[in-house]
Amino acid sequence: VQLQASGGGLVQAGGSLKLSCVPSERRLSINTMAWYRQAPGKQRELVAGISSGGSTNYADSVKGRFTISRDNAKNTVYLQMNNLKPEDTAVYYCNVRAYDGIFLDTYWGQGTQVTVSS
């Protein structure tokens, strides 16, 4: 299973981007979906997550600016990023946890670069 992430790019501070991520296997029984990011020299961190029931959680640094959503019919997760700041610059990775029988597997996307200029 591969996760295809898209939507990254270069934007000025205050601008917006929308990331999307879709798995190659459409018949996955997906549990949680999330976005992580990793800036140069820093550890990968959770940006936002969304459960199968639609409950969401966010890193404090993005609350009020980013919105995670999912389309269960398309098995797609989105991250709407508004009022971007230079410190949001990072490679963004989508993460999906899906059931394979009774086991919960974790899948990662290839990453999409987001660069915010000041």
N, C-alpha and C positions, 0 to 999 in steps of 0.2 A: 504494500500500500504506500503510495506516495501522496504527499500533501503539496498542492500547488498554491503558493502564495503570490499575490500580486498587489500592485497599488502603491508601492514605495516610490520615492523620488526625492527631488530637491525642491524645497519650498522656503519662502522667507518666514521669519518669525511672525507669528500672528495668523499664518495661513492654515489651511486644512488639507488633509489627505484621508483617503478611505482605503484600508487594506481589506483584502478578501482572501479566503483560503478554502480550497475544496479538495477532498480526497479523490484519488483516482478510482477507488472502489466505492461505488455509490450504495452498495448494500450493507455498508458498515452499520453495526448497531452502536451508535455513538452515545457515550455518556457525557463527559464534560468536554468543552472546547475552551481554548485559552490562547492568549498572546503573551509571549515573553519578548524581552529585548536584551541585547548585549552591546554595550558601548566599549570602545577600545580600552583595554586595560582594566575592565570591570567584569564582575561576574554577571551571568545571565540572571535576570530578575523577572518576576511575574508582573505583567502590566495589567491584565484583566482576565477574568474567567467567567464562564457562564455554564450553568448546569443544564441537564436535560429538561428541567422544569422551568428554566428561564431565570433562575436566581443568578445575580451577578455580584462580582467583587472586583475591587480596583485597588491598585497601589495608591497610596496617599498622594503621590506626586502628580497623578493624572486625574484624580477625582474632579468632576465638574467640567473637564475638558474632553475626555475620551468616553466613547460609548461602545460597548461590545454588544453584538446581537448575533442571532443565528437564524438560518432558514432551514428548518428540519426537513422540509420536502426536498431541498437541494443539498442537504448535508454541508452547508456552507456557513462559515463564521466570518463576521465582519468586525472591523475596528474603525470607527469614525473618530478621527483625531482633529480637534479644533484648537484654535489658539496655540499652535505649536510653538515651542521654545527651543532655543539651541541645545539645551540639555536633554531634549528628546531625541537627539541624533543618536542612532544606533542601528544595528541590524535587528529586525523584528522577525520572530519565529512564531509560527502557529503550532499549536499543540493539541492533539486530539487523543482522548482515551476512549477506546471502543471495546465492546465485548466480543470475544472469540470463544463461544460456548460460555463457560462459567468464568473464564479468565478475562482480566481486563488488561488490554495491551495499550502501549503508549506509542504514538507516532509524532514525528517532528517534520515540519516543513523545511525547505532549503534556506529560508531566510530571505528577507527583502530589505534593502537599505533605505533608511529614511534619514535625510540630511536637512537640518534646519539652519539656515543662515541668519546671522544677526543683522 
